């Protein structure tokens, strides 16, 4: 069908997660760097230590959409 997988690494504070060995030929969208995405690591946008609240989820959705645009080569209309 022409579908292409895309790997997404969500924002995480878990330092034990291992992202080694990811396939190099699959596009990767990653949000696990608090220096690159500080807004997604602000405690004010979290429900608890692992989950975003409504405001955080909206911010993540916007960032994810931009990530998909960047790996697809599409542009916004």
NUPA-620613 format. One record per residue (C-alpha): chain; x, y, z. Coordinates in Angstrom, 3 decimals. Each point is the difference from the previous one (the first is absolute). Example, Ala and Ser with C-alpha at 12.3 -4.5 7.8 and 13.67 -1.06 7.14 Angstrom:
{chain: A, x: 12.300, y: -4.500, z: 7.800} $
{chain: A, x: 1.370, y: 3.440, z: -0.660} $
This chain:
{chain: A, x: 0.000, y: 0.000, z: 0.000} $
{chain: A, x: 3.067, y: 2.254, z: 0.100} $
{chain: A, x: -0.153, y: 0.672, z: 3.734} $
{chain: A, x: 3.289, y: 0.786, z: 1.701} $
{chain: A, x: 0.571, y: -0.523, z: 3.735} $
{chain: A, x: 1.127, y: 2.910, z: 2.144} $
{chain: A, x: 1.433, y: -0.487, z: 3.488} $
{chain: A, x: -1.019, y: 2.496, z: 2.684} $
{chain: A, x: 1.740, y: 0.413, z: 3.346} $
{chain: A, x: -2.268, y: 1.953, z: 2.325} $
{chain: A, x: 1.295, y: 2.351, z: 2.705} $
{chain: A, x: 1.339, y: -2.069, z: 2.878} $
{chain: A, x: 1.768, y: 0.581, z: 3.278} $
{chain: A, x: 0.898, y: -3.667, z: 0.347} $
{chain: A, x: 3.772, y: -0.126, z: -0.343} $
{chain: A, x: -0.090, y: -3.798, z: -0.159} $
{chain: A, x: -1.637, y: -0.144, z: -3.397} $
{chain: A, x: 2.291, y: -1.347, z: -2.689} $
{chain: A, x: -0.485, y: 1.252, z: -3.529} $
{chain: A, x: 3.098, y: -1.694, z: -1.431} $
{chain: A, x: -0.331, y: -2.246, z: -2.996} $
{chain: A, x: -2.811, y: 1.852, z: -1.735} $
{chain: A, x: -0.180, y: -0.724, z: -3.726} $
{chain: A, x: 1.914, y: 2.647, z: -1.925} $
{chain: A, x: -2.224, y: -0.172, z: -3.065} $
{chain: A, x: -3.185, y: 0.993, z: 1.868} $
{chain: A, x: -0.778, y: 3.682, z: 0.625} $
{chain: A, x: 0.233, y: 0.942, z: 3.670} $
{chain: A, x: -1.834, y: 2.792, z: 1.795} $
{chain: A, x: 1.362, y: 0.413, z: 3.507} $
{chain: A, x: -1.059, y: 2.201, z: 2.875} $
{chain: A, x: 2.184, y: -1.487, z: 2.735} $
{chain: A, x: 2.354, y: 3.001, z: 0.226} $
{chain: A, x: -1.122, y: 2.577, z: 2.595} $
{chain: A, x: 2.486, y: 2.524, z: -1.411} $
{chain: A, x: -1.608, y: -0.193, z: -3.433} $
{chain: A, x: -3.619, y: -0.147, z: 1.242} $
{chain: A, x: 0.001, y: 1.746, z: 3.405} $
{chain: A, x: -3.704, y: 0.842, z: -0.283} $
{chain: A, x: -0.851, y: -3.728, z: 0.055} $
{chain: A, x: 1.962, y: -0.473, z: 3.240} $
{chain: A, x: -1.636, y: 2.835, z: 1.930} $
{chain: A, x: -1.744, y: -1.513, z: 3.063} $
{chain: A, x: -2.968, y: 2.292, z: -0.714} $
{chain: A, x: -0.860, y: -2.074, z: -3.109} $
{chain: A, x: 0.079, y: -3.370, z: 1.775} $
{chain: A, x: -2.783, y: -1.858, z: 1.750} $
{chain: A, x: 2.529, y: -2.133, z: 1.869} $
{chain: A, x: 3.584, y: -1.194, z: -0.473} $
{chain: A, x: -0.806, y: -1.857, z: -3.213} $
{chain: A, x: -3.056, y: 1.577, z: -1.602} $
{chain: A, x: -0.711, y: 3.343, z: -1.596} $
{chain: A, x: -3.066, y: 1.960, z: 1.006} $
{chain: A, x: -2.400, y: 1.486, z: -2.566} $
{chain: A, x: 2.222, y: 3.018, z: -0.668} $
{chain: A, x: 3.108, y: -2.191, z: -0.281} $
{chain: A, x: -1.774, y: -2.447, z: -2.298} $
{chain: A, x: -1.009, y: 2.840, z: -2.322} $
{chain: A, x: 3.607, y: 1.252, z: -0.066} $
{chain: A, x: 1.295, y: -3.512, z: -0.691} $
{chain: A, x: -2.567, y: -0.522, z: -2.772} $
{chain: A, x: 1.138, y: 3.206, z: -1.711} $
{chain: A, x: 3.667, y: -0.988, z: 0.321} $
{chain: A, x: -0.755, y: -3.504, z: -1.282} $
{chain: A, x: -1.867, y: 1.383, z: -3.022} $
{chain: A, x: 3.013, y: 2.210, z: -0.809} $
{chain: A, x: 2.232, y: -3.040, z: 0.402} $
{chain: A, x: -2.083, y: -1.995, z: -2.472} $
{chain: A, x: 0.148, y: 2.898, z: -2.440} $
{chain: A, x: 3.782, y: 0.121, z: 0.307} $
{chain: A, x: 0.546, y: -3.716, z: -0.651} $
{chain: A, x: -2.571, y: -0.172, z: -2.792} $
{chain: A, x: 1.258, y: 2.971, z: -1.956} $
{chain: A, x: -3.527, y: 1.418, z: -0.110} $
{chain: A, x: -0.713, y: 3.625, z: 0.691} $
{chain: A, x: -3.014, y: 1.650, z: 1.558} $
{chain: A, x: -2.551, y: 1.393, z: -2.402} $
